[in-house]
Amino acid sequence: LKCTEKYIYYLSFQSKSDIISTVEFNHTGELLATGDKGGRVVIFQREQESKNQVHRRGEYNVYSTFQSHEPEFDYLKSLEIEEKINKIRWLPQQNAAYFLLSTNDKTVKLWKVSERDKRPEGYNLKDEEGRLRDPATITTLRVPVLRPMDLMVEATPRRVFANAHTYHINSISVNSDYETYMSADDLRINLWNFEITNQSFNIVDIKPTNMEELTEVITAAEFHPHHCNTFVYSSSKGTIRLCDMRASALCDRHTKFFEEPEDPSNRSFFSEIISSISDVKFSHSGRYIMTRDYLTVKVWDLNMENRPIETYQVHDYLRSKLCSLYENDCIFDKFECVWNGSDSVIMTGSYNNFFRMFDRNTKRDVTLEASRENSKPRAILKPRKVCVGGKRRKDEISVDSLDFSKKILHTAWHPSENIIAVAATNNLYIFQDKVN
Amino acid sequence: MFARGLKRKCVGHEEDVEGALAGLKTVSSYSLQRQSLLDMSLVKLQLCHMLVEPNLCRSVLIANTVRQIQEEMTQDGTWRAVAPQAAERAPLDRLVSTEILCRAAWGQEGAHPAPGLGDGHTQGPVSDLCPVTSAQAPRHPQSSAWEMDGPRENRGSFHKSLDQIFETLETKNPSCMEELFSDVDSPYYDLDTVLTGMMGGARSGPCEGLEGLAPATPAPSSSCKSDLGELDHVVEILVET
């Protein structure tokens, strides 16, 4: 993909009810799951390509909707536990059913999503409406047969992994062994076996003995895509630790420590806050990790710990506005970042419903906007530009006109094709590249 | 929505009173901004409706910011404890060092070294401070951030209140604290309660203060009072039922 290629907007699903809080394609890209603030999961499925309409590559339609988490009340602390879905992660498909993990602040659930397209007909003891028949009227016996029915997709909770996190879960990650996964909260990371819900292993614990000494929290964590013993976690101080579970049971001592030395000329009271990493993602190859902090996206080589190999400015024009962004709390927004299937392009969101793509090879970048006003079906997205000072050109938007309530925190990239999903508050946009 | 950038004059070569005043304005404005940031941070730590457990990451980052400000203010105070003969040199040196800090901390807010005087933009917000600053200047040439009381007092009490915030876990204050900590095994709740205060009364003063340094900005002479008031408020919240 050349990231400066324009995109065709071909589907927008407007979820009127709630703010979308997570977006994730499954491993084949056939399914796209979204979680929202109301605890619901909506899964979209890609239409099969039809020979008649070659120009319409498969669209995504709603496949299943279910309530994953409900609001809870912690009576001990007199606090509500939000039902908001923080993360969804798919398991690789091993049979006809689909499995995914969804989590709120405290509880992880394993959901099975399966299809039912046949139903048994011809019962002896019941009639077609299900009413019991009078046995005296039965004169013959027949074998019930399965007849096609309208497709029904049902989601059932298969496992509930609860009561293992004192603090808020920010990440879940399925291990490459497909038998275990991890859940990370602000201070601890736990390792689970999918089959066992009443216990988990604590593999990272950074809680200090005296909470008054707390100065750093875990912000994100992920397993290596191929090495089931390796994982990384990021912190609010802008550091990444790579851990090997073979080294010890409790991975408090990292194998590798990634941190970029601070630039003294840019030091301010906000330096630490903007260095806090909001997302960390392994590349598909497993050779690199990408981190997102408030103003930049960085790519790190696993073999070089002292600085990133690439740094991309997402919205550097905000650097002079940090005080205001601190005041209105925007400085604490947690943006995610994603790789494309070939690890050649990375994408992340910004404000004003803008999202950015960076081509690692050509070093070119583009800013696009996810909004209904600017996108008609099958229209080509125009690159946007923020004007930082001086004369504003016709299509540019000035920094002071940016809408900071329209933030794109969650995006996803199809594992093999150039299809992206962008969550803009309560709207989901799906874009694909131009088809000739 | 954004605080307007405050353009500062280049004060390095000014030798007349006006230059000294401009320098003091620079120092005062930096100190004011830093004070506003401190106030705002304290408010953020307190403001919480306590229906849902607040974000620990955010609380930790804000608390770290408060600590940074505290450390810098402590250093400023320490710096000013220089021998009296150096006091006369002190203001200018101090201005230069603060200028550098200003540039880093606040500098990008539209500021650039503007040669010479009479920059129309600076007159607006800064001139509101003029009457007070010029009145203060002759009397306290070497003091800037802490106009009224000795800096150490404020530092001490501030330092104490911040520690109080973090030490509440350890010290079992009788009476109300036991109501707070309903579960001994939930330190998160404790830290959280302590960091965010119990009643979360909204304070509007500090937040407003940063909106482009509007004329409503408290004069430097009252900055200590408001700071003390803030400390009292924090302590009040901690010991209040």
Interface residues (C-beta under 8 A of the other chain):
Chain A: L76 K77 S78 L79 E80 I81 E82 D105 T166 Y167 H168 D186 L187 K207 N210 M211 E212 L214 T215 E216 V217 T219 S236 S265 N266 R267 S268 F269 F270 E272 I273 S276 R319 S320 K321 C323 S324 Y326 E327 N328 D329 F332 D400 F404
Chain B: M1 F2 A3 G5 Q33 R34 L37 M40 K44 M50 L51 V52 E53 N55 L56 C57 R58 V60 L61 A63 N64 T65 Q68 I69 A104 A105 W106 Q108 E109 G110 D163 F166 E167 L169 E170 S182 D183 S186 P187 Y188 Y189 D190 L191 C207 L210
